[in-house]
Amino acid sequence: MALPVRRGQEKCVLKVSWPQETSSCYEALALETWNGRSAVRLLESSPADGALLLERADSRRPLRSLASVKPESSPHSQ
């Protein structure tokens, strides 16, 4: 399930799944690795709880536009 939420003034999406599903752990790792390149950014995660807080793509900045974003350093790229 994905719900629109806000973190302060930032528009986000809270994605929740069953905590027993290991897919949320792999999804969090993939999104963290991609770090906004061709995907939404992972803002926070709690895979043990099945929760991912993601940036929200909208009509002003559709997902397709994220492919041209230059990569920022990721914790996994160091």
C-alpha positions as CSV (number, residue, x, y, z in Angstrom):
1,M,0.0,0.0,0.0
2,A,1.3,3.5,-0.8
3,L,0.0,6.6,0.9
4,P,0.7,10.2,0.2
5,V,2.2,11.9,3.2
6,R,4.3,15.0,4.1
7,R,7.6,15.2,6.0
8,G,7.5,18.9,7.0
9,Q,6.8,20.7,3.7
10,E,8.2,17.8,1.6
11,K,5.7,15.7,-0.3
12,C,6.4,12.0,0.2
13,V,4.9,8.6,-0.2
14,L,4.8,6.0,2.6
15,K,4.9,2.6,1.2
16,V,4.0,-0.2,3.6
17,S,4.0,-4.0,3.1
18,W,3.8,-7.0,5.3
19,P,6.9,-7.0,7.6
20,Q,7.6,-10.7,6.8
21,E,8.1,-9.9,3.1
22,T,11.9,-9.8,2.4
23,S,11.1,-7.8,-0.8
24,S,11.0,-4.5,1.1
25,C,14.6,-5.1,2.3
26,Y,15.7,-5.7,-1.3
27,E,13.7,-2.7,-2.6
28,A,15.2,-0.4,0.0
29,L,18.7,-1.6,-1.0
30,A,18.0,-1.0,-4.7
31,L,16.5,2.4,-4.2
32,E,19.4,3.4,-1.9
33,T,21.8,2.3,-4.5
34,W,20.0,4.0,-7.4
35,N,19.8,7.2,-5.3
36,G,17.3,9.0,-7.5
37,R,18.7,7.9,-10.8
38,S,15.7,6.7,-12.9
39,A,13.8,6.1,-9.7
40,V,12.4,8.0,-6.8
41,R,14.7,8.6,-3.9
42,L,14.5,6.6,-0.7
43,L,14.3,9.1,2.1
44,E,14.0,6.7,5.1
45,S,13.4,3.0,5.5
46,S,12.5,0.4,8.1
47,P,12.5,-2.9,6.2
48,A,11.9,-4.8,9.4
49,D,8.6,-2.9,9.7
50,G,7.9,-3.1,6.0
51,A,8.0,0.7,5.6
52,L,9.7,2.8,3.0
53,L,9.4,6.6,2.9
54,L,9.9,7.7,-0.7
55,E,10.0,11.1,-2.5
56,R,6.8,11.7,-4.4
57,A,6.9,12.0,-8.2
58,D,4.2,14.2,-9.6
59,S,3.1,15.9,-12.8
60,R,5.6,18.7,-12.3
61,R,8.4,16.2,-12.1
62,P,7.4,12.9,-13.5
63,L,9.4,9.7,-13.0
64,R,10.8,9.9,-16.6
65,S,12.6,13.2,-15.7
66,L,14.5,11.5,-12.9
67,A,16.6,9.6,-15.5
68,S,18.5,12.7,-16.3
69,V,19.4,13.5,-12.6
70,K,23.1,13.4,-12.0
71,P,24.0,10.9,-9.3
72,E,24.9,12.1,-5.8
73,S,27.2,10.1,-3.6
74,S,25.5,7.1,-2.1
75,P,26.7,5.3,1.1
76,H,27.2,2.2,-1.1
77,S,29.4,4.0,-3.7
78,Q,32.2,4.9,-1.3
